Structures are given as structure tokens and as C-alpha cells.
Amino acid sequence: MSSIVPPVCSDDQIRRALVIARSDLNGIDYIDVDPTNHASLTLYFLKPVPPLDPANPNDTDDAYGLSGDLAKITFTGGTRIVGIQPAAASRKPDGSILVTASKPGDFSTYTIALAVPVLDPLFASIDFSFMASCPVAFDCRPVINCPPQPPAELTLDYEAKDYASFRQLLLDLLPQLNPNFTETNPSDLGIALVELQAYVGDRLSYFQDAVANEAYLDTLRQRISARRHARLIDYRMHDGRNAWACVHIAVNAAFTLPAGTALLSHIGAPLLGDTVAPGLVIDASRINAVSLLSDPALDGVVVFETVAAAALDPANDAIFIHSWGNEECCLPGGANEAFLFALRADGKTATLPVLQQGDYLLIEEVLGPQTGLAADADTSRRQVVMLDQAPAATSDGVFSNQLDNGALQAWSAGDQPLPLLRVHWQKADQLAQPFCLSHRLEDGTLIRNIAMARGNMVMADHGLTTTEAMPLTGPVPDQPPFRPRLSFSPLTMQIRPAQGTDLSGSASQAQPAVSLLATFPTGTDLWKPLPDLLESTSYDTVFVAEVDNSDSAVLRFGDDEYGRSMTGATALQATYRFGNGLAGNVGAEALAHIAPAIPTLNVTLVRNPLPARDGTDPETIADVQQWAPEAFRAVQYRAVTEADYEVAALLLPQVESSVASFRWTGSWYTAFVGIQPADLADLVNGPEGQIELSPSLQQTVLNFLMGFRLAGYDLEIRAPEFLALEIDLLVCAAPDYFRSDVQQAVLIALGSQLQPGGGKGLFYPGNFVFGQPVYASEVYAAATAVTGVESVVITKFVPFGQPDNGELAQGVIPVGPWQIAELANDPNFMERGVLSVTVRGGKL
């Protein structure tokens, strides 16, 4: 019969006391294992076991008959050692029973049970271990595995998410937890505690939802989260960029304007403490981060700063464009050079402008061609060009260096020739429209100098520099992460080229205009911004400026693995610029004041002749959600097929079109890539007259495509093959048009040059790309669009030097995949194509 398994109770002394009080009951109290002989067990009882012989207290036989009948003793349990039997039993003088087992057991739990009627059933057996006397590192007291009954779960409204719903939920639960609570007065302490807990619940619920939302690109609400998510798929979320403008600064004496000089838009009210509006030059100490926010007169004022030091000279304020003595002239569209001269302070002696390579030059219309009045000048006729070559000094010996009321005078004996400065600007800046230099009115009056040039052009961009000491209460701790915030916003995102002052560029190329000086016990270090810290070492003093939803910049530092941490810094000083985005795109003539660090009276005028440009607001979360996944799919950064090489080459702005093919060399494949350059200057003649790519473009394309090339493929860049054409047209001119005029107009319309109005001829380089066939319908459309043309018939339509193979009948000239159609119609190079136009009708 198995022993009784009682319930587990925390208080098990009550039945023990009842058994002890009964004279006819007894039970096992505990068991002791002999440490020297684990088979020797001593059973102690609640009351001493009486001897078999009442007259002999030391009798070894017990009154329960255990010593005489070992069958009353049973052992159960064990894992490795089982089947243990009692070998002997005897009573000790103290009333305990010594039981000797047939063998000692293992470390598991055994049960010894005594079949004695006088023993209480609950105390007739006991659990023990034969190894109980061995030392252990834990408490051997049995653990009562009887946890209290959990309270019934209250019915909760899991849709409660805000303060009002949490408050109502708590008020509904209170009667269930405390039926005596009936207070509803808002001033009661209990109600106040309920509302306090509802407030805490509301905040926790908000942060819980906010954290979950920020984990996904579709649900996030913070720009910083969007920025980091997008970076995971190699999409850089831009923070906008500042606007820039080319500013003309007129001076009355030569001096150098320092970089970082502030230029301000028009201020129409007195500054704080003044009684009149400021003039052209403002004290730089009046323009700072605090005054821009606190001075009502500066509300809405936009501040630009010069990008580089500029040498200013009075000779550059008004520069004349030389027309070589001819009248009714213009500087044509597409021009990229001019001859210039200026006047000395006496207003009649010509001199050379003070210009050098890299300077900017403004060409603008200053007089109305029809009236000669400055008020009638077309302000849209303005263009800024950058000189890409060192200006060359020359002269015109036909004219004297002495002018009369601005008019050139013929040279006479004893005169000095007219000094001229030949300037050349980059092809990208070639004039987009013609500029009229002189015009004769109907009454015979000649209007001179309608368009003029101006030097002293200074590049400036939006943003004001300020210095701020970050407040620290002590050395920066290791935890929590140190995330200081700049006080003034928005942080300027600027373009700073390594060389020169070209500020053009997209917002994705802009970098934060901020640097830090961090002081440590070991010294002071300069910290610079980076887009991210992923490629930084543990020693790099770099940080990331992250722009949040409020346009404030938060600075994030490294962790001593990716970038050095700021732990231990005792002082931190930030120098940065603020001012960014669309707010800097001010209109033309908006800038009107200068605030130099060193006061000067040499400036006579500040103006931006063209509107500021490229100011871009930070990319929004919606933009990232829309474009980041598409950008991840859009660019394929490897080339496998021939089409992949063609697409990759077109990513370069210098490439107009491309073609590619694979060829087996006997050991590996070579990818041959043909390039049609966007700039004709990149096509040069080889030593044997063949067309080649310029070495610079060839190397640029090669370096770029090497990043797409698969291992095992060689790469070679080739120039295009041109297919010269021969086209003859028979044109019928309208009755009121001269044949020669119509012929010239058709030649221009179908030619390879720029048209007078700025358009391009049909065969202008770039209009046809690799493998693009030439259709007769295109020729008909271009020719019939010419004013004065009544009808057109194509009489010859073949590749140059080849017989008609049906091209005219089919209306198309096929072009090979590596070929580009060409029709230069240059008498000196007939092999580049010939166009013949015969005109009938019209007037002779």
C-alpha cells in the first residue's frame, strides 16, 4: 500500500501537535543518515518508541515489532540503485529506531514506510536521500510549491488609449476592487490619483504607439527615423540646401573683401536703438543670431555670406564690350568670348578691367534698345559667365584710348591704342540669347553700350555664421547617449567645392555647415560632420547632424567603434550657419546691404542682378516613403548584359548616348562601349585623322564603368563611328520670297549648327544617337517648316559615296548600332556629309 500524499501546506504543525497529544498515536518525525555508513538510518519519532520489555528501557526490541519483523519496513524510490531491502532494525535507548539497509542508495529521493497500526497514516512514511549527509551548496529544505490563488482577472477595455478612456476605465474598476469607494468629486484625493494614473497611462500609450510607428517606413512620423530607415537601403534623405547668388559689389577704391562677409536683403525700418533705416553699409555687430530673432526691423530679412575672398576694383564696375567700331551690333547667342575695356575715374581714358581666370562676369542690358533709357532695359537679358582661361591683354590700334562722351575716337599720331582684354568663358556658360550692343533709332540716333559687362561679381550663399557654447553640467557621461541640439535653425546645408566657387549642385550633395571644438582633459579637438558614421574608425572625430521635424539639428556622435564618442568632454563649442531652403530664393535686386567685419566706406552698391537659386527645403517623410523604395529598385550597380553597360554609361552627364557589345578574345570577354559625348570638344582627331574621344573623357568613363564591371570581363571605351549622309532637295519657294533667302533658311534648318533664334538644326550633334535611323519624313518636316517653302521633294537620300540601295523608296537610311548619322555640310570636309538644296519658284 502506497504512502499517503498529503496536500502541500505552509503550516504543517497543526496535525503534528494533535498526534503528539494523542496517547495512542505516534509518527515519524525525521530521519538521520550516518555520514560514515550511508546504509545506516536512524528514525526519530514524534514520541519515543517504547521497548518491547517495559521493565527494560534499553531493550533493543521495540513494542511496534519492527526489530522482529523486517517485513513491516519497506523502501521505495531511487533511479540508479533500486530494490533496497531492510537488513536489520533495532531500538536505541532514546526511543529511535536504527534501520540498516541492504545497500546505500543514490542521490535521488527514497521513501521509507512503516506498516505499524499505531503510526498516524500521515507520519507513517518519510522521504529522504541516502546522500543527505553529503555537503551541498544549496538549502535542502523542500520548497512549498503552493502559490497563492491569483485573483480573478478584471475585465479591461483594451481599446482605451487616451486620458479620457483611461480615466473612465479606472473609475469603472474601482467599485469592483473596493465596493465602498463611491466618491466622484474631482477634488477628492482618490479621484486625483485616478486622474494622475490616467495621465501617466496616456503618455505611456503615446510612446508605445510612437515607438511602434517609428519601426516602419510606412508609419513613422519623425524625419530622423525616416533618414535612418532610408540609409539602410542606400538612399540618402537630404536636408535641403541653401540658395546662392552672384552679387555685384561696386566700389570706389580697390580692396579685398574677406570671405564670410554678410550681405542682407533690403531693410526698410530702423534697427533697435536707431531712428532711421540703415544705409548701404551696416555694422557687422548689429547682425547676429539674436538680433535676427529679436529686432523687428530684421524680421524676414535674408542674410547671405560671401563664399571666398574677392579682390574688388573700380575698373570692374562698368565694363564696355568692344564692337570694333561697327554699329548696330550684338553679341550673338552661343558666344563664349568678348573683348572688353573699362574707363578710369576721369570717365574718358580707357583701361583694362582687372579680371583673372575663375572670375565671374555679368553681361546685362542696361538701356532699352528702342528708347535708350535705363528704365526700359529688359531685366531678363542678364547672364553670369565664369572665365575659364586667363584673360589676354591686347589692343585695337584703329582707335585711341581717349573716348568722347563714351564714343570711341579714331587713333591719331601721339595717341595710345585702345587697350582691350580678351576674355573667354566656359562652354556651359555660352550666351543663351543675343545681347544688343548698339542700335540706331528711326530718327538716326545711335544708342551705344546697350549691353555692358560688370566685374566685381562675388559668389554668396544663404546663411549666417554663429558660435555657440553647448551647456554642460560636467564631463559628458557614457550613458545616456549625448545628443546636443543647436539653438538656432534651420542648419545651413551648403555646397563647398574643393576648388573654385561653383556653388551649383543638388540638395543631395549639400553638407551641414557646422564644426565643433571639443575640450577633453587631454586637449582640444576639431570635429567635423559626416553623412553617417558607418565607415568611421574609433579614432575619427566626426559626428552626424540630423535634422528633426522642427528643422532643429541634433548632433549624434560615435560609440568608440564607429567614430569616437564624446564621453569625457568638458567643454563644447559649435560654429555653424543657419538659414536654409526655399527662403533663400530671393528675387533679383533683393540684396541691398553689406555688413563687413571691418568697417569700410569703399562700397557704393550691393545688388544681385539675378535671382538667388537652388534653395531647396528638406526632403519630407512623404518624399522618402515614395522615392526611397523606388530608388532602391531604380539603379543597378552592376553590368551583366550589353544593355546594362549602355544604361550605366548614360548615368554620366558627359555622355549623350552609348552602345555596347561583347567580344571573345580567346581567353576572356571584353566589353566594348561606344560613347557619344555631350560636348563636341571631347571628340578629337587622332594621328591618322580618325575620330577619338578626348583622353580625359575616356578615362572618366572607364573609371566609372569599372564600378559596374563583373570579374572576368575586360573593358574598352571607343569613340562613335559617324555615317555621313548625302541629301539633295528640290524646294519650291512661295511667290513673295527670294530663292536665295529660302535656300539659306532650309540649309540652316537642316544643318548642324545653332539657328539664329537659338534653335538647333536637324543634324545638330546630339540630335541623332547610336543606331538611330534617318527617316525622310524628318527631313520633309524640317524643310517644310521653313517660312517661304511651298513644297519639298527629296531627290537623293543615301549614305555619302554610296549608290541608292532603295533608301529613298523606303524613306529611311538604316544606321548601324555603332554608327551615328552625320550631315555637317562643310565644303572643307565633304566626307562628313553633303546637303544640296535647289530652289525653284519665288523671286530671283
C-alpha positions, 0 to 999 in steps of 0.5 A: 500500500502506497504512502499517503500524499498529503496536500502541500501546506505552509503550516504543517504543525497543526496535525503534528501537535494533535498526534503528539497529544494523542496517547495512542498515536505516534509518527515519524518525525525525521530521519538521520543518515550516518555520514560514515555508513550511508546504509545506516538510518536512524528514525526519530519519532514524534514520541519515543518508541517504547521497548518491547520489555517495559521493565527494560528501557534499553531493550533493543526490541521495540513494542511496534515489532519492527526489530522482529519483523523486517517485513513491516519496513519497506523502501521505495524510490531511487533511479540508479540503485533500486530494490533496497531491502531492510537488513536489520532494525533495532531500538536505541535507548532514546526511543529511535529506531536504527534501520540498516539497509541492504545497500546505500542508495543514490542521490535521488529521493527514497521513501521509507514506510512503516506498516505499524497500526499505531503510526498516524497514516500521515507520519507513517512514511518519510522521504529522504536521500541516502546522500543527505549527509553529503555537503551541498551548496544549496538549502535542502529544505523542500520548497512549498510549491503552493502559490497563492490563488491569483485573483480573478482577472478584471475585465479591461477595455483594451481599446482605451488609449487616451486620458479620457478612456483611461480615466473612465476605465479606472473609475469603472474598476474601482467599485469592483476592487473596493465596493465602498469607494463611491466618491466622484468629486474631482477634488477628492484625493482618490479621484486625483490619483485616478486622474494622475494614473490616467495621465501617466497611462496616456503618455505611456500609450503615446510612446508605445504607439510612437515607438511602434510607428517609428519601426516602419517606413510606412508609419513613422512620423519623425524625419530622423527615423525616416533618414535612418530607415532610408540609409539602410537601403542606400538612399540618402534623405537630404536636408535641403540646401541653401540658395546662392547668388552672384552679387555685384559689389561696386566700389570706389577704391580697390580692396579685398573683401574677406570671405564670410562677409554678410550681405542682407536683403533690403531693410526698410525700418530702423534697427533697435536703438536707431531712428532711421533705416540703415544705409548701404553699409551696416555694422557687422555687430548689429547682425547676429543670431539674436538680433535676427530673432529679436529686432523687428526691423530684421524680421524676414530679412535674408542674410547671405555670406560671401563664399571666398575672398574677392579682390574688388576694383573700380575698373570692374564696375562698368565694363564696355564690350568692344564692337570694333567700331561697327554699329548696330551690333550684338553679341550673338547667342552661343558666344563664349568670348568678348573683348572688353575695356573699362574707363578710369575715374576721369570717365574718358581714358580707357583701361583694362578691367582687372579680371583673372581666370575663375572670375565671374562676369555679368553681361546685362542690358542696361538701356532699352534698345528702342528708347535708350533709357535705363528704365526700359532695359529688359531685366531678363537679358542678364547672364553670369559667365565664369572665365575659364582661361586667363584673360589676354591683354591686347589692343585695337590700334584703329582707335585711341584710348581717349573716348568722347562722351563714351564714343570711341575716337579714331587713333591719331599720331601721339595717341595710345591704342585702345587697350582691350582684354580678351576674355573667354568663358566656359562652354556651359556658360555660352550666351543663351540669347543675343545681347544688343550692343548698339542700335540706331533709332528711326530718327538716326540716333545711335544708342551705344553700350546697350549691353555692358559687362560688370566685374566685381561679381562675388559668389554668396550663399544663404546663411549666417555664421554663429558660435555657440557654447553647448551647456554642460553640467560636467564631463559628458557621461557614457550613458545616456547617449549625448545628443546636443541640439543647436539653438538656432535653425534651420542648419545651413546645408551648403555646397563647398567645392574643393576648388573654385566657387561653383556653388551649383549642385543638388540638395543631395550633395549639400553638407551641414555647415557646422564644426565643433571644438571639443575640450577633453582633459587631454586637449582640444579637438576639431570635429567635423560632420559626416553623412553617417558614421558607418565607415568611421574608425574609433579614432575619427572625430566626426559626428552626424547632424540630423535634422528633426521635424522642427528643422532643429539639428541634433548632433549624434556622435560615435560609440568608440567603434564607429567614430569616437564618442564624446564621453569625457568632454568638458567643454563644447563649442559649435560654429555653424550657419543657419538659414536654409531652403526655399527662403533663400530664393530671393528675387533679383535686386533683393540684396541691398546691404553689406555688413563687413567685419571691418568697417569700410566706406569703399562700397557704393552698391550691393545688388544681385542682378539675378535671382538667388537659386537652388534653395531647396527645403528638406526632403519630407517623410512623404518624399522618402516613403515614395522615392526611397523604395523606388530608388532602391529598385531604380539603379543597378550597380552592376553590368551583366548584359550589353544593355546594362553597360549602355544604361550605366554609361548614360548615368554620366552627364558627359555622355549623350548616348552609348552602345555596347557589345561583347567580344571573345578574345580567346581567353576572356570577354571584353566589353566594348562601349561606344560613347557619344559625348555631350560636348563636341570638344571631347571628340578629337582627331587622332594621328591618322585623322580618325575620330577619338574621344578626348583622353580625359573623357575616356578615362572618366568613363572607364573609371566609372564603368569599372564600378559596374564591371563583373570579374572576368570581363575586360573593358574598352571605351571607343569613340562613335563611328559617324555615317555621313549622309548625302541629301539633295532637295528640290524646294519650291519657294512661295511667290513673295520670297527670294530663292536665295533667302529660302535656300539659306533658311532650309540649309540652316534648318537642316544643318548642324549648327545653332539657328539664329533664334537659338534653335538647333538644326536637324543634324545638330550633334546630339540630335541623332544617337547610336543606331538611330535611323534617318527617316525622310519624313524628318527631313520633309518636316524640317524643310517644310517648316521653313517660312517661304517653302511651298513644297519639298521633294527629296531627290537623293537620300543615301549614305555619302559615296554610296549608290541608292540601295532603295533608301529613298523608296523606303524613306529611311537610311538604316544606321548601324548600332555603332554608327551615328548619322552625320550631315555637317555640310562643310565644303572643307570636309565633304566626307562628313556629309553633303546637303544640296538644296535647289530652289525653284519658284519665288523671286530671283 
